[in-house]
Amino acid sequence: MKRNIVIATVAAAALVAGGTATALAVTGDDGPTAAQRSSVQVKDDDRGDTVENTTEAKAAKVTAADAIKAALADTPGTAVSAELDDEDGGLVWGVDVLKGSTWHNVEVDPGTGKVLGSWVDKDDDGDDAAETARVNSALKGASTSAADAARAAAAKGTVTSVDLDDDGSAGAWEVETTDAKGAEADWHVGLKGDKVTADRSDRHDDDRHDGRGDHDDRDGQDHDDDGSDD
């Protein structure tokens, strides 16, 4: 369910009023990316994924639930997913918010809880209407939000992602956790209630977090799943 975000190029600008400067927009071409501005910077570790997972989970002082809260305070709507991302060494929480029929991506600093930026998802593929209808249908009557699911699964480890189940009926939230030893696990949390059950499929692949294959990095350039430029 993690969505492909296409960032429109916007010139960086500032309003100066009463001695206070307010940044309007920052893009990869005109200023530092959200990841570069994140207070949590981590180094690549050649000791393997387990050590890397542990490092990132410990570095994120802001929980998934709190990141979602911050994102919704900035962009009111329905949080559909949240994921802790390492973007060239800078950690950010990426939260997908559905506001009416428009999708937004909000990036939150995992060290401070500050919103680093938010963007509207440009529907190049023409499939947003169908996806929006499916999400609204799945969440109709749901009493458990993405933040609720993250809080419920936190007893299993550090939550690094929460997402509406995109495997068929979308009858649950999918939550990924990392334990103290860096081992990852997948969980399901029902859309009604807070029961947490193990996801036996244990799917840990890029497609789960980037369901549309290629994605656009925050610098506005297209990248394939292996991280290389087109």
Residue pairs with C-beta under 8 A, 6 or more apart in sequence:
1 80
1 81
1 96
1 163
1 164
1 165
1 166
1 211
2 81
2 83
2 94
2 96
2 163
2 208
2 209
2 210
2 211
3 81
3 96
3 103
3 105
3 121
3 211
3 212
4 121
4 125
4 210
4 212
4 213
4 214
4 215
4 216
5 105
5 119
5 121
5 215
5 216
6 121
6 122
6 124
6 216
7 27
7 28
7 119
7 216
7 218
7 220
8 119
8 120
8 122
9 27
9 29
9 220
10 25
10 27
10 30
11 25
11 27
11 30
12 23
12 24
12 25
12 26
12 27
12 30
12 31
13 23
13 24
13 25
14 21
14 22
14 23
14 24
15 21
15 22
15 24
26 32
26 33
26 37
26 117
27 219
27 220
28 217
28 218
28 219
28 220
28 221
29 219
29 220
33 87
33 90
33 218
33 219
34 87
34 90
34 92
34 107
34 116
34 117
34 218
35 85
35 87
35 88
35 89
35 90
35 91
35 92
35 218
36 88
36 90
37 90
37 109
37 116
38 90
38 91
38 92
38 109
38 110
38 111
38 116
39 109
39 111
39 112
39 114
40 59
40 60
40 61
40 90
40 91
40 109
40 110
40 111
41 89
41 90
41 91
42 55
42 56
42 59
42 86
42 89
42 90
42 91
43 89
44 52
44 89
45 51
45 52
45 55
49 182
50 181
50 182
50 183
51 182
52 86
52 182
53 160
53 178
53 182
53 183
53 184
54 178
54 180
54 181
54 182
56 84
56 86
56 91
56 160
56 178
57 84
57 157
57 158
57 160
57 178
57 182
58 158
59 91
59 110
59 111
60 84
60 91
60 93
60 110
60 111
60 158
60 160
61 110
61 111
62 70
62 93
62 108
62 109
62 110
62 111
62 112
62 113
63 150
63 151
63 154
63 159
64 82
64 84
64 93
64 147
64 150
64 154
64 159
64 160
64 161
64 162
65 147
65 148
65 150
65 151
65 154
65 159
66 113
67 82
67 93
67 95
67 108
67 110
67 113
68 79
68 82
68 95
68 145
68 146
68 147
68 150
68 162
69 147
70 106
70 108
70 113
70 114
70 115
71 79
71 82
71 93
71 95
71 97
71 106
71 108
71 115
71 118
72 79
72 97
73 115
74 106
74 115
74 118
75 97
75 99
75 104
75 106
75 118
76 99
77 97
77 98
77 99
77 100
77 104
78 97
78 98
78 99
78 135
78 139
78 145
79 95
79 96
79 97
79 145
79 146
79 147
80 96
80 97
80 98
80 135
80 146
80 163
80 164
81 95
81 96
81 146
81 161
81 162
81 163
81 164
82 93
82 94
82 95
82 96
82 146
82 150
82 161
82 162
82 163
83 93
83 94
83 160
83 161
83 162
83 163
83 209
84 91
84 92
84 93
84 110
84 160
84 161
85 91
85 92
85 93
85 94
87 217
87 218
91 110
91 111
92 107
92 108
92 109
92 110
92 116
93 107
93 108
93 109
93 110
94 105
94 106
94 107
95 105
95 106
95 107
95 108
96 103
96 104
96 105
97 103
97 104
97 105
97 106
98 104
98 132
98 135
98 136
101 128
101 129
101 132
102 120
102 121
103 120
103 121
103 123
103 128
103 132
104 118
104 119
104 120
104 121
105 118
105 119
105 121
106 115
106 117
106 118
107 115
107 116
107 117
107 118
107 218
108 114
108 115
108 116
109 115
109 116
121 128
125 212
134 170
135 164
135 170
138 164
138 169
138 170
138 171
138 191
139 164
139 191
141 191
141 192
142 191
142 192
143 191
143 192
143 193
144 152
144 173
144 189
144 190
144 191
144 192
144 193
144 194
146 162
146 163
146 164
146 173
148 189
148 194
149 162
149 173
149 175
149 189
149 194
150 159
150 162
150 175
151 194
152 175
152 189
152 194
152 195
152 196
153 159
153 162
153 175
153 177
153 187
153 189
153 196
154 177
155 196
156 175
156 177
156 179
156 185
156 187
156 196
157 177
157 178
157 179
157 180
157 185
158 177
158 178
158 179
159 175
159 176
159 177
160 176
160 177
160 178
160 184
161 174
161 175
161 176
161 209
162 173
162 174
162 175
162 176
163 173
163 174
163 175
163 208
163 209
164 170
164 173
164 174
165 171
165 172
165 173
165 174
165 188
166 174
166 211
171 190
171 191
172 188
172 189
172 190
172 191
173 188
173 189
173 190
173 191
174 186
174 187
174 188
174 199
174 208
175 186
175 187
175 188
175 189
175 196
176 184
176 185
176 186
176 187
176 204
177 184
177 185
177 187
178 184
178 185
179 185
184 204
185 198
185 199
185 202
186 198
186 199
186 201
186 202
186 203
186 204
187 196
187 197
187 198
187 199
188 196
188 197
188 198
188 199
189 195
189 196
189 197
206 225
207 213
210 225
213 225
214 222
214 223
214 224
214 225
214 230
215 222
215 223
215 225
216 222
216 223
217 223
221 229
221 230
222 229
222 230
223 229
223 230
224 230
